[in-house]
Amino acid sequence: MCKHILNAQVSVRAACCKRWFDCPQCHAENSTHELKKTDEIIFLCKKCKKAFRKDINECEEADEYCPHCDNQYVVEAKTPMAALGVEGEDARVDNRLIKDDRAKINNLSMFDKDASDKLG
């Protein structure tokens, strides 16, 4: 799992070491050599788990999709960023996170053992 690109749809096989990486930064962190440049890239789709090749010199707009399952793998990369936010949804819509701290009222019936004061 790539920590640099959160929505990586494919893995790329490095031509230099024949290992799979999600991005060039992952290759740089896990290898002692530089990434070899090549015109043909081998991809592995993370949705259907099938490999396919693409030539960089002949890329078209239709080449943004996996040829096996039509998963779009050319998407805008989402990188992790620090942010402050509220954990959970709007309480008016989903109130499962709200805990009711009020004391529950015990409604005793006249058949309970401690209900002697209710009997006339």
MDAnalysis code that builds the backbone (N, CA, C; Angstrom):
import MDAnalysis as mda
import numpy as np

u = mda.Universe.empty(360, n_residues=120, atom_resindex=np.repeat(np.arange(120), 3), trajectory=True)
u.add_TopologyAttr("name", ["N", "CA", "C"] * 120)
u.add_TopologyAttr("resid", np.arange(1, 121))
u.add_TopologyAttr("resname", ["MET", "CYS", "LYS", "HIS", "ILE", "LEU", "ASN", "ALA", "GLN", "VAL", "SER", "VAL", "ARG", "ALA", "ALA", "CYS", "CYS", "LYS", "ARG", "TRP", "PHE", "ASP", "CYS", "PRO", "GLN", "CYS", "HIS", "ALA", "GLU", "ASN", "SER", "THR", "HIS", "GLU", "LEU", "LYS", "LYS", "THR", "ASP", "GLU", "ILE", "ILE", "PHE", "LEU", "CYS", "LYS", "LYS", "CYS", "LYS", "LYS", "ALA", "PHE", "ARG", "LYS", "ASP", "ILE", "ASN", "GLU", "CYS", "GLU", "GLU", "ALA", "ASP", "GLU", "TYR", "CYS", "PRO", "HIS", "CYS", "ASP", "ASN", "GLN", "TYR", "VAL", "VAL", "GLU", "ALA", "LYS", "THR", "PRO", "MET", "ALA", "ALA", "LEU", "GLY", "VAL", "GLU", "GLY", "GLU", "ASP", "ALA", "ARG", "VAL", "ASP", "ASN", "ARG", "LEU", "ILE", "LYS", "ASP", "ASP", "ARG", "ALA", "LYS", "ILE", "ASN", "ASN", "LEU", "SER", "MET", "PHE", "ASP", "LYS", "ASP", "ALA", "SER", "ASP", "LYS", "LEU", "GLY"])
u.atoms.positions = np.array([
    [0.852, -1.172, 0.000],
    [0.000, 0.000, 0.000],
    [0.899, 1.235, 0.000],
    [0.600, 2.127, -0.898],
    [1.404, 3.324, -1.079],
    [0.999, 4.399, -0.073],
    [1.984, 4.989, 0.565],
    [1.687, 6.077, 1.500],
    [1.807, 7.445, 0.828],
    [2.242, 7.469, -0.418],
    [2.398, 8.724, -1.142],
    [1.157, 9.075, -1.959],
    [0.525, 8.083, -2.551],
    [-0.684, 8.278, -3.352],
    [-1.782, 7.410, -2.735],
    [-2.810, 8.052, -2.207],
    [-3.843, 7.326, -1.469],
    [-4.780, 6.537, -2.375],
    [-4.964, 6.972, -3.608],
    [-5.928, 6.307, -4.480],
    [-5.246, 5.622, -5.666],
    [-4.108, 4.984, -5.439],
    [-3.390, 4.309, -6.519],
    [-4.228, 3.146, -7.041],
    [-4.492, 3.132, -8.341],
    [-5.344, 2.113, -8.958],
    [-4.539, 0.983, -9.590],
    [-3.251, 1.217, -9.834],
    [-2.393, 0.206, -10.456],
    [-1.040, 0.182, -9.758],
    [-0.346, -0.934, -9.906],
    [1.058, -1.032, -9.532],
    [1.864, -1.042, -10.821],
    [3.077, -0.518, -10.762],
    [3.935, -0.422, -11.936],
    [5.158, -1.298, -11.695],
    [5.510, -2.085, -12.715],
    [6.680, -2.948, -12.596],
    [7.914, -2.159, -13.019],
    [8.889, -2.077, -12.115],
    [10.123, -1.354, -12.407],
    [10.961, -2.177, -13.375],
    [11.422, -1.555, -14.454],
    [12.201, -2.261, -15.473],
    [13.587, -2.639, -14.963],
    [14.087, -1.919, -13.969],
    [15.449, -2.159, -13.497],
    [15.550, -3.387, -12.586],
    [14.576, -3.575, -11.708],
    [14.668, -4.668, -10.737],
    [13.527, -5.670, -10.840],
    [12.600, -5.458, -11.765],
    [11.469, -6.360, -12.005],
    [10.589, -6.548, -10.770],
    [10.480, -5.494, -9.945],
    [9.617, -5.523, -8.762],
    [8.477, -4.541, -8.954],
    [7.363, -4.787, -8.245],
    [6.156, -3.962, -8.378],
    [6.146, -2.857, -7.342],
    [5.813, -1.629, -7.787],
    [5.718, -0.474, -6.902],
    [4.493, 0.346, -7.288],
    [3.936, 1.063, -6.316],
    [2.779, 1.909, -6.584],
    [3.170, 3.273, -7.142],
    [4.360, 3.741, -6.834],
    [4.798, 5.049, -7.323],
    [6.329, 5.102, -7.314],
    [6.924, 6.078, -7.995],
    [8.386, 6.192, -8.016],
    [8.995, 6.452, -6.632],
    [8.263, 7.136, -5.754],
    [8.779, 7.380, -4.408],
    [8.917, 6.077, -3.624],
    [7.983, 5.144, -3.812],
    [8.077, 3.836, -3.147],
    [9.304, 3.074, -3.644],
    [9.608, 3.178, -4.932],
    [10.802, 2.532, -5.482],
    [12.058, 3.146, -4.881],
    [12.080, 4.470, -4.764],
    [13.262, 5.139, -4.214],
    [13.494, 4.764, -2.751],
    [12.414, 4.577, -1.982],
    [12.550, 4.233, -0.567],
    [12.976, 2.788, -0.358],
    [12.576, 1.895, -1.250],
    [12.808, 0.466, -1.041],
    [13.947, -0.106, -1.869],
    [14.611, 0.695, -2.679],
    [15.692, 0.202, -3.536],
    [16.934, 1.051, -3.339],
    [18.073, 0.440, -3.678],
    [19.346, 1.151, -3.547],
    [19.814, 1.725, -4.874],
    [19.029, 1.555, -5.933],
    [19.399, 2.046, -7.263],
    [18.317, 2.989, -7.774],
    [18.651, 3.700, -8.853],
    [17.685, 4.623, -9.434],
    [16.737, 3.885, -10.367],
    [15.552, 4.453, -10.551],
    [14.539, 3.877, -11.428],
    [14.964, 4.031, -12.881],
    [14.971, 2.928, -13.611],
    [15.369, 2.945, -15.018],
    [14.205, 3.448, -15.864],
    [14.502, 4.382, -16.757],
    [13.489, 4.927, -17.670],
    [13.276, 3.962, -18.828],
    [12.011, 3.792, -19.226],
    [11.671, 2.904, -20.327],
    [10.448, 3.441, -21.053],
    [10.270, 3.039, -22.313],
    [9.114, 3.478, -23.095],
    [7.896, 2.586, -22.879],
    [8.116, 1.348, -22.462],
    [7.013, 0.423, -22.236],
    [6.863, 0.171, -20.732],
    [5.665, 0.409, -20.242],
    [5.392, 0.247, -18.816],
    [4.453, -0.932, -18.621],
    [4.747, -1.758, -17.625],
    [3.891, -2.887, -17.294],
    [3.096, -2.511, -16.050],
    [1.767, -2.558, -16.166],
    [0.867, -2.209, -15.081],
    [0.211, -3.461, -14.523],
    [-0.198, -3.396, -13.258],
    [-0.993, -4.443, -12.625],
    [-2.205, -3.764, -12.010],
    [-3.383, -4.067, -12.539],
    [-4.613, -3.452, -12.057],
    [-4.937, -3.990, -10.665],
    [-5.229, -3.106, -9.734],
    [-5.551, -3.526, -8.370],
    [-6.989, -4.004, -8.230],
    [-7.824, -3.730, -9.223],
    [-9.217, -4.170, -9.156],
    [-9.359, -5.613, -9.635],
    [-8.842, -5.915, -10.838],
    [-9.004, -7.268, -11.391],
    [-7.755, -8.129, -11.245],
    [-6.653, -7.537, -10.755],
    [-5.394, -8.253, -10.509],
    [-4.766, -8.835, -11.770],
    [-4.971, -8.165, -12.919],
    [-4.380, -8.625, -14.178],
    [-3.365, -7.599, -14.674],
    [-2.306, -8.093, -15.308],
    [-1.240, -7.233, -15.807],
    [-1.488, -6.880, -17.266],
    [-0.997, -5.697, -17.660],
    [-1.077, -5.260, -19.044],
    [0.042, -4.270, -19.326],
    [0.395, -4.131, -20.606],
    [1.489, -3.261, -21.026],
    [0.950, -2.045, -21.760],
    [1.647, -0.929, -21.593],
    [1.316, 0.298, -22.327],
    [2.612, 0.917, -22.837],
    [2.574, 1.375, -24.088],
    [3.707, 2.090, -24.673],
    [3.463, 3.581, -24.476],
    [4.407, 4.274, -23.856],
    [4.248, 5.692, -23.539],
    [4.138, 6.531, -24.818],
    [4.820, 6.138, -25.862],
    [4.821, 6.905, -27.104],
    [3.484, 6.828, -27.838],
    [2.657, 5.832, -27.551],
    [1.394, 5.642, -28.246],
    [0.185, 5.756, -27.309],
    [0.278, 6.549, -26.273],
    [-0.822, 6.679, -25.324],
    [-1.954, 7.508, -25.922],
    [-3.177, 7.054, -25.698],
    [-4.370, 7.769, -26.129],
    [-5.267, 7.986, -24.918],
    [-6.351, 8.702, -25.131],
    [-7.281, 8.953, -24.032],
    [-7.957, 7.666, -23.565],
    [-8.153, 6.720, -24.468],
    [-8.775, 5.441, -24.111],
    [-7.834, 4.573, -23.283],
    [-6.556, 4.924, -23.228],
    [-5.583, 4.139, -22.466],
    [-5.611, 4.450, -20.977],
    [-6.579, 5.216, -20.527],
    [-6.704, 5.521, -19.100],
    [-7.437, 4.426, -18.342],
    [-7.880, 3.391, -19.047],
    [-8.690, 2.340, -18.439],
    [-7.995, 0.990, -18.581],
    [-8.223, 0.119, -17.603],
    [-7.705, -1.242, -17.670],
    [-8.388, -1.970, -18.831],
    [-7.631, -2.655, -19.691],
    [-8.257, -3.344, -20.823],
    [-9.082, -4.564, -20.411],
    [-8.923, -5.020, -19.176],
    [-9.638, -6.218, -18.716],
    [-10.941, -5.886, -17.990],
    [-10.930, -4.862, -17.142],
    [-12.118, -4.589, -16.317],
    [-12.628, -3.154, -16.451],
    [-12.023, -2.335, -17.285],
    [-12.413, -0.934, -17.501],
    [-12.298, -0.066, -16.250],
    [-11.428, -0.424, -15.324],
    [-11.157, 0.409, -14.156],
    [-10.298, 1.590, -14.612],
    [-10.714, 2.804, -14.284],
    [-9.937, 3.983, -14.668],
    [-8.757, 4.122, -13.710],
    [-7.558, 3.966, -14.248],
    [-6.376, 4.030, -13.390],
    [-5.640, 5.355, -13.511],
    [-5.964, 6.177, -14.490],
    [-5.381, 7.513, -14.578],
    [-6.362, 8.471, -13.907],
    [-6.181, 8.661, -12.620],
    [-7.023, 9.560, -11.837],
    [-6.120, 10.561, -11.136],
    [-6.704, 11.653, -10.685],
    [-5.923, 12.653, -9.963],
    [-5.440, 12.057, -8.644],
    [-4.155, 12.137, -8.413],
    [-3.563, 11.527, -7.227],
    [-3.966, 12.292, -5.975],
    [-4.389, 11.566, -4.968],
    [-4.698, 12.165, -3.674],
    [-3.545, 11.860, -2.738],
    [-2.871, 12.908, -2.306],
    [-1.746, 12.737, -1.401],
    [-2.197, 13.037, 0.018],
    [-1.615, 12.339, 1.004],
    [-2.031, 12.586, 2.379],
    [-1.630, 13.984, 2.840],
    [-2.570, 14.663, 3.512],
    [-2.318, 16.003, 4.026],
    [-2.877, 16.092, 5.446],
    [-2.215, 16.857, 6.278],
    [-2.701, 17.057, 7.636],
    [-3.926, 17.959, 7.603],
    [-4.940, 17.583, 8.357],
    [-6.167, 18.376, 8.387],
    [-6.880, 18.154, 9.708],
    [-7.589, 19.169, 10.134],
    [-8.421, 19.053, 11.323],
    [-9.855, 18.853, 10.876],
    [-10.548, 18.000, 11.557],
    [-11.927, 17.750, 11.184],
    [-12.678, 17.086, 12.320],
    [-13.949, 16.982, 12.153],
    [-14.790, 16.344, 13.153],
    [-14.863, 14.864, 12.825],
    [-14.634, 14.037, 13.822],
    [-14.714, 12.604, 13.611],
    [-16.160, 12.180, 13.746],
    [-16.732, 11.678, 12.700],
    [-18.126, 11.277, 12.711],
    [-18.948, 12.179, 11.819],
    [-20.153, 11.775, 11.569],
    [-21.047, 12.511, 10.687],
    [-21.870, 13.514, 11.487],
    [-22.769, 14.173, 10.821],
    [-23.667, 15.128, 11.437],
    [-24.579, 14.400, 12.411],
    [-24.630, 14.854, 13.659],
    [-25.412, 14.174, 14.692],
    [-26.905, 14.220, 14.411],
    [-27.330, 15.188, 13.621],
    [-28.755, 15.250, 13.291],
    [-29.148, 14.142, 12.318],
    [-28.171, 13.649, 11.556],
    [-28.445, 12.587, 10.594],
    [-28.134, 11.221, 11.196],
    [-26.988, 11.105, 11.846],
    [-26.539, 9.830, 12.400],
    [-26.155, 10.050, 13.863],
    [-27.019, 9.661, 14.777],
    [-26.773, 9.940, 16.192],
    [-26.245, 8.730, 16.947],
    [-25.593, 7.794, 16.260],
    [-25.044, 6.625, 16.944],
    [-23.855, 6.985, 17.825],
    [-23.176, 8.108, 17.539],
    [-22.003, 8.490, 18.328],
    [-22.372, 9.229, 19.614],
    [-23.619, 9.635, 19.751],
    [-24.042, 10.387, 20.925],
    [-24.458, 9.406, 22.015],
    [-23.879, 9.582, 23.181],
    [-24.201, 8.719, 24.314],
    [-25.166, 9.459, 25.228],
    [-26.207, 8.777, 25.647],
    [-27.199, 9.369, 26.537],
    [-26.738, 9.129, 27.978],
    [-26.299, 10.206, 28.657],
    [-25.790, 10.087, 30.012],
    [-26.852, 10.330, 31.080],
    [-28.083, 10.540, 30.671],
    [-29.133, 10.772, 31.652],
    [-29.435, 9.488, 32.411],
    [-29.812, 9.654, 33.654],
    [-30.187, 8.495, 34.468],
    [-31.541, 7.990, 34.003],
    [-31.628, 6.669, 33.841],
    [-32.892, 6.093, 33.424],
    [-33.835, 6.030, 34.608],
    [-35.070, 6.375, 34.357],
    [-36.090, 6.364, 35.400],
    [-36.633, 4.949, 35.520],
    [-36.585, 4.440, 36.746],
    [-37.099, 3.091, 36.978],
    [-38.603, 3.163, 37.223],
    [-39.347, 2.636, 36.321],
    [-40.797, 2.573, 36.482],
    [-41.150, 1.245, 37.145],
    [-41.369, 1.302, 38.436],
    [-41.708, 0.093, 39.175],
    [-43.211, -0.160, 39.097],
    [-43.584, -1.400, 39.000],
    [-45.001, -1.745, 39.019],
    [-45.372, -2.175, 40.426],
    [-46.634, -2.356, 40.669],
    [-47.070, -2.735, 42.013],
    [-46.722, -4.177, 42.335],
    [-46.256, -4.933, 41.368],
    [-45.876, -6.316, 41.602],
    [-44.404, -6.471, 41.955],
    [-43.645, -5.390, 41.922],
    [-42.243, -5.448, 42.299],
    [-42.117, -5.538, 43.810],
    [-41.003, -6.073, 44.290],
    [-40.785, -6.245, 45.723],
    [-40.636, -4.909, 46.445],
    [-40.043, -3.903, 45.804],
    [-39.817, -2.624, 46.431],
    [-40.944, -1.634, 46.197],
    [-42.078, -2.096, 45.763],
    [-43.199, -1.204, 45.443],
    [-44.233, -1.178, 46.566],
    [-43.836, -1.403, 47.790],
    [-44.781, -1.428, 48.906],
    [-45.386, -0.048, 49.173],
    [-44.652, 1.014, 48.854],
    [-45.206, 2.366, 49.086],
    [-46.280, 2.728, 48.067],
    [-46.336, 2.017, 46.967],
    [-47.357, 2.294, 45.967],
    [-48.696, 1.622, 46.326],
    [-48.659, 0.644, 47.172],
    [-49.888, -0.059, 47.554],
    [-50.623, 0.758, 48.604],
    [-51.923, 0.842, 48.494],
    [-52.725, 1.667, 49.373],
    [-53.117, 0.993, 50.574],
])
